[in-house]
């Protein structure tokens, strides 16, 4: 899953980028409101973490612009302690959740997982597709109880497919959601990672829909949420 982190504090940004990366996210960073608006307007993020006190353009104004332009990406705003008026302004601008500084990184990650589940219409904290299970909290997956050893990109790919299981997903969409802005993107590499993932979870779980993309489904005889 791909996240836009909008934060002007350099130290906090480094800490959050590292934590988000360790949790399996592809992370882009914007240090001010102007760049944040541009990235949010041109890149397809799964979720956005938005500080309100930003240089150039404040966070509330950035969020209001996104919503006016029809952007529906879930947004978690960061506010200063006790600034209840900022929280109200953020929600009125279209925020989905908020977190008060200072905060524990684990709470931020938990709130992001909840936003992603909500946006995908998923209630359970653990994703399942037949005998395939993925736990975003621990960044671990297994097939019929057998743990999977996955690289970071294989994990991101599986996570995205499981969040959108049953739907055909194009190579372009996978590239846009698996890699951060600075990565040398090549849609042909997706085929390589899909091949590796098939060897680990079972080839028949990922269907190739010719000319369209890939679809993750349960094996015949498996329950979709077994």
N, C-alpha and C positions, 0 to 999 in steps of 0.2 A: 504494500500500500504506500502511496506517495503523499507526503505532507509538506505544506509550506509553513515554515517557521518565521514569523515576523516579530523581531525583537532587536532593539537598538543597543542593549547592553552586551558588549562583546564577550565578557566572561560567562554570563548566563547563556548566551547563544551557543558558545562552544560546549558547555555542559549538556545542554538540551540536544544539540546535534548528535553528540556522542551517545547519549541515552536512547534517543530515537533510532539511531542507526543500530545499536545493540539489540533493540527490540524488533528489528526487522523492517523498519521503514526506510524508504528512499527519501532523503531530506533536501529541500531547497531552502535557502535562507535569504531573507530580505531585511536589511538594517533600517529601512525608513519606509514611510507610507507611500511614497511615489513608486519605488521599485516593487513594493508589495502589490499595489494596484495593478501594475503592468503584468507581473507574474500571474496573479490570480485571474487576470483577464485573458491571458494567452495560453496558460498551461492547465491541464486537466487534473487537479488535485483531488484526493479522496477526502482530505480533511485539512483544516487550516488552524494554526495556533496564532492568535493575533494580540499583540500588546497594544494597549490603547494610547499610551504616551509615546508617540513616535515623532521623529523629525520630519519636516517637509509637509506631510499630510497626517493628521491624527487618525488613530485607528477607527474611531466611530465614523469619520467621513469616508474612509476607505471601504468600510463594511457597507455603508449606505449606498455607495456607488456600485459595489458588486451586486447588491440586491436589486437596485434599480435596473441594472443591466441583465437581470434574470439569472445570475449565478446562484445556484442552490447548494453549493458545497457546504457541509457542516463546518461551523466556525466556533472555536472555543476562545473566549477572550481572557486576557490576563489583566488584572486590575490591582491597584495599590490597596493595602489593607485599610478597611474602613471607608473606602470611596464608594458608598452605596449608590450615589448619583451616577457614577460611571457605569456601574452594573446595569442600572435601569436604562441608561442611554444606549448601552451595548445591546441589551435585549430588544429595545425599541427599534434599533437599527437592523436587527435580524440575526443576532447571535443565538446560538443553540445551547451554549453552556458557558460558565465562567469559572475562573480559578483565581484566588486572591494570593498575591505575593506577600511574604515568601511562602513557598509550597514545597511539598515533597514530590520528587520526580515520579514516584510510583503512583501518586494520585493523578498526576497529569496523564500518565500512560493508561490508567484505568478509565479515566474520563474519555480519552480518545477511543479506546476500544468500545466503550458504550455508544459513543456517537456513530462509529462505523457500523456497529450492529443495528442501531436504530435506522440509519439511512438505508441499510440493505434489507430491513424488515426481518431481522433475526433476533430472537429473544434469548436464546441460550448463549452462555459465555464460551462454550466449546462448540466448534464447528464439526459437523459430521456429514459424511456422504457414504452410505452403506457401512462397510467395515473400516472406512478411512476416518480418522479423527485428527483434529488440529486444535491445540490449546494456545491461543494468542498470548495468554498471561505468561506462560513459560516458554513460548516460542518453540514448542515441540509438537511432533506429529507421530502417529503410529498407524499401522495397517493390521487390523485384527489383533491388536494388542502388542504387536512387534514394533519397537521403536524404529523410526526412520532417521538415518544419518543424512542430513541435508546441508548443502552449502547455503550461504545467505541468499543468493539469487534463486536457488531452487525453492527455498522456503517462501520467499516473496511470491514466486510464481504459484506455488500450491495454495498459499493464503488467498491470493486474488481469485484463483479459479474456484476455491471453495466458497468464498464470499458471493460468487456469482454462478454457482453450480446450476447446470441445466440450461444456461444461456450460452449461445455461440459468441465467443470473444475473438476479435480479430488480432492479428499480430501487431498492428499499429496501436491498438488499445493497450495491449500488454506492454509494449515498449514504453508508452506514455506513462504507465502506472508503476512500472518496476524500476525504472532508472531515474536518477536525479538529473537536473538540468546540465550538469557538467560532464555527464557520462557520454562516451562516444557511442551513440545509439546506432544499432544496426538490427533491423528486423529479422535478418537471417539467423542471428544468434538465438532468437527465441526458439527456433526449430531445434537447435542443439540442446537447449535446456529442457524443452518438452521431451525430447528423446531420453535424456538422463532421468527425468522425473518418471517417465513411463517404466523404466527399468526398475525403479524402486517401489512404485506403488501398484504396478500392474499395467501393462500396455492398454488393456481394454477400458480402463477407467477414463482415459482422455481420448475422446473421439476427434478425428480430423474431419471437419466439414469442408470439403474441397472448395477452394476459392473464397471461403468466408473466415475460417479460423478454427478454434478449438472449443470443445465443450466437455466439461467434467460431469460424469454421471456415475451412479452406483452400478455395480455389476448385475447382470440378470439374476434374479432371485434374492438380491439384497434389498433390504428396506432402505429408502432414501435417508432415513434418520435412525438407523438401527442402533 
